[in-house]
Amino acid sequence: MIVRRFRELIHNHGTGVSLTALLLSATLMLVFQSSPTRGGFGELGLSIVGIVQQSTAWVAGGVSSTIGSVSELGNLRSDYEALLEQLLEYEATQQDLVELRQELDSLRELIGFSQQLETRNIPARVIGKDPGNFFSTISINKGRRDGMRVDLPVIAVQDNGEGLVGRIAHVGSTSSIVRPIFDSASFVAARLQSSRHEGLVSGGGIGNNVLLMRYVPEGTRGEIGYGDVVVTSGMSEIFPAGIRIGRVRSISSQPYETSLELELGAVVDFSRLEYVLVIVPSDGGSLEMNSQIGNSYQ
């Protein structure tokens, strides 16, 4: 029984037992050193004790060094995370400054154009768009209490020029819905700015960013070029004359048709639309725009 327990002790704690036995042997040798019969046992005991002490010191030093390294690594990681957080905050601040500068430029451009209009206009911010159907609806932050009403024309200023956005379709107390010119139910009396030939512009339908100008006389094909600007003609009760709508991208006709169909690219980039101007006519008056404005913004 005793032998078995001793073997289990050796098996489970072999290293500790070995060191203990070694220290015990060295101690006995040191004891023998003080006796007349010590022989070489004293020196051997001192050697063993020295080796054990050195080993213990080396192990302790290694553990201490490892703990120090782990602690230093933790400090470095903390410093790294702190610097990374500062960098992210700095980048966010820089991005905010860039966006603020761009917004200020847009507002400055809008205000400058608004002041040149002879007709009363109300600046508004775009607060909602439906990009899934190519901006089938656009919401603005002006409503009935701000003077909004159905069918008021809406324009935007981009890249130093004005462009037609659409018209007010629904009015709430504090916000309104704009029907964009891409809507297939939207019709705008228009003319080619250079040749002065007239037609009717409509949207290509929800989800389609195409504008179509129809009823342009077939015989005018030679007078129309790609990139020609199309503007509102003023021949309707909604849109004043001279607002840019788009540029000619393609010209087509059917054999049985007596008119051309022009595909237009909108002047306004609806994906960048942030602010608009709602044109408000004078009481009982018609909508008129200063003809000098169109020339200065082309």
N, C-alpha and C positions, 0 to 999 in steps of 0.2 A: 504493500500500500504506500509506504513512504517513498519507495523507489519510483513508483508510478507518478506520484504527485511531483516528485523532483523532476522527472522527465517532462511533465506538462509545464512546469515552471520554466524549464530551459526552452521548450518549444515556443511558448507564448511570449517570453521576455528574454529571448536569447541575448540580445545586445546588452540590455541592462545587467543581466546576471554576469555576463562575461566581464564587463567593466568592474562590477562589484567584486568579482573574484580576483581580478587583476589588482585592484586597489588593496584587497585584503592580503594578497600574497606579498605585495610590496611593503605593506605595514609590518607583517611578520618578519620580513627580511630586515627592516629597519630595527625591529626589536632585537633580532639576533645580532645586529651590529654592536649593540651595547654589551653583549655577552662575550666571554672570552673565546667562544667557539664560533664567532661570526663568520670567519673566512671571507669569501667573496660575496656572501649574501647581502651585506650592507650596501655595497656599491651597486649590485644588481637591483636592489630595492629602490635606491635613489634614482636609478635610470628609468625604472618602470614608472615611478611617481612623476618624474619629469615629463615622460612621454604622454602620460595620461593628462597632466595639467596643460601641456601644449595643445593636445587634441581638444580638450574642453574649451580652451581659450579660442582655438580656431573656429570651433562650432559656434560658440557664443558670438564671436566677431562676425561670422558669416550671417547668422540670424539678424544681428544688429544692422549689418550692412544691407541685408534684404529688406528689412523693415524701413530703413532710411530711403532706399530706392523706391519702394512702393509709395511712401509718403511724398517723395519728391515728384514721382510720376502723377500722383493725385493733384499736387499743387499745379503742375504744368497743365494738366487737363482743365483744371478750374480756370487758369489764366487764359487758356485757349478758348474755352466756352465764353468767357467774359468778353474777350476781344472779338469773337465771332458775333456775339450779340450787338456789340457796339457797331461793328461793320454793317450788320443788317439794318440797324436803326439809321445809320448814316445813308445807306443806299435808299431806304424808304423816304428819308427826308429829301434826298436829291430828286427822287421820282416825283414826290409831291410838288417840289419847286418847278420841275419841268411841266407838270400838268397845270399848275397854277399859272405859269407864264403863257402856256398855250390858250388857256381859258381867257386870260386877260386880253390876249391878242384878238381872240374871236369877239369878245365884247367890244373892244375898241373899234374893230371893223364894223360891227353891227351898229354901234352908236353913230359912227361917222356917216354911214349910209342912211340911217334913220333921220338924221338931222337935215339931209339933203332932199328928203321927200317933201313934196308940197302937200301931200295928203296925210291926214292924221294916221298914225300907226301905233301899234302896241307891241312892244317886245315881249316875248314869252320864252320860257325854257321848256325844252322837250323833256317830259318826265316818264314817257313810256313808248316803246316801239315793239312791233311784232316782227322780228327779223326772220322768223320761220317762213312767213309768207311774203317775203320781201316788203316788209313794212306796210302791210295791208291797212294797218291803223297806226296813227301817231297821236299820242296824248300830250297836251300842253298844260301849263300851270295857270292858265287864265280862263275865267268862266263868265257867267252872266253878270256877276257883280263888277267885273272889270270892263264890261261893254261888249263882250263877245255875243255874236248871234250867227245863226246858220247862214252859210254861203259867203261869209267874208273870205276874201282871198288871203292865202298865206304864202309868204316868200321867205327865202333864206339868203344870207350873204356868205359866200365862200370864195376864197382866192381872189379877193378884190372885185367880185362881181355878184350881181343878184341873180336868183333863179327861182322859178315857180315850184312851190312844194305841193300845193293843192288848195282845198277850201275847207271851211269849218262845216262838219257834218252833224255833230251833236254838241249841245251846250249844257253843261252842268253849272252848279252854283260857283264852284271854284276851279273847275277844269273843263277842257273841251277836247273833242275828238276831231282830228283832221283827216279828211279823205284825200289821200295822195293822188297825184296825176297818173300813177300806174294803174289805178283802179279802172276796170273795163267800163264802169258806169260814169267815168269822168270824161267830159268833153270840153275842149277849149278851142275857141276860135283863134286861129293863128295865121301867121304869114312868114314867108322867108324874108329875112332882114335885107338881103342884098337885092334879090330880084323883085321883091314885094308881092309875089304870087301867094294867094291865100289858100287855106285848107282847114281841115278840122283834125285836131290832135286828140287821141284817146289812148287809154292804157291798154297794154297787152293782156291784162288779167292778173288776178292775184297769183303771186309766186313768180311772175314774169316781169323782169325789169326793162321791158321793151316799150317804147312809145311809138305809135304809128300816126303818121300824118296822111290823111286821105283827101280825095277830091281836089288834088292839084292837077290842073289841066295837062293832058298828055303832051301837048305841043311845047311845053316849057322845059322838057328834059334837058335840052342843050344849055339852058340858063342855070341849071342847078348843079352844084358840085359837092363832093364829099367834104364834110366839115362846115358847110354853110350853117349859119345860126338861124334858128326858128324862134320867133317871139310871139307874144300875144298880140292879136290884132285890135282888141278893144271893141270888137263887134258883138259883144255880149254884155249882159247886165251884171256879170259877176267879176270878170277879170279886166283890169285896166290895160291899156295898150303899152307895149314896149318891154314887158317882162320876159326875160329869156327863158325858154323852155328846154331846148336841147340843140344838138348838132346832127346833121345828116350823116348816117352811117351806111345806108344802102338805098338804092332806087330800084323799084320794080313796077311792073304793070302786067295786066292780063290782056290777052288778045281781044277779048270781047269788052274790055273796059275802055272808057274814054278819059280816064284820069290815072294819075300816078299814085303809088303808095310809097311813102318815104319812111324808113325806119330811123328813129332818132335815139341818140344817147343823151340821157338827161344831163343838164348842166349841174344840177345839185347832186352831190354824193350823199345819198341818204344814210349811209353807214357812218358818216361823220357829223350827222345833224345833231346839234346841241341847242341852238337858239334859232328862233324864227321871228318874223315880223308879221303881224296881222294888220292888213290894210283896212281902215275904217273910213267910209265915205262921209262927206259932210251931209248934214240934214237936207234931204231932198236933192242933193247934188250928185253928180256922177263921179266916178273914180278917175282921177287923172294923175299921171306921174310926170315929173319933170323930164323932158326929153334929153336934157343935158346929162342926166344921171346915167342913162343907158350908155351914152358915148364914153363917159369917163370911167366906166367899170367894165369895158370890154377888153 
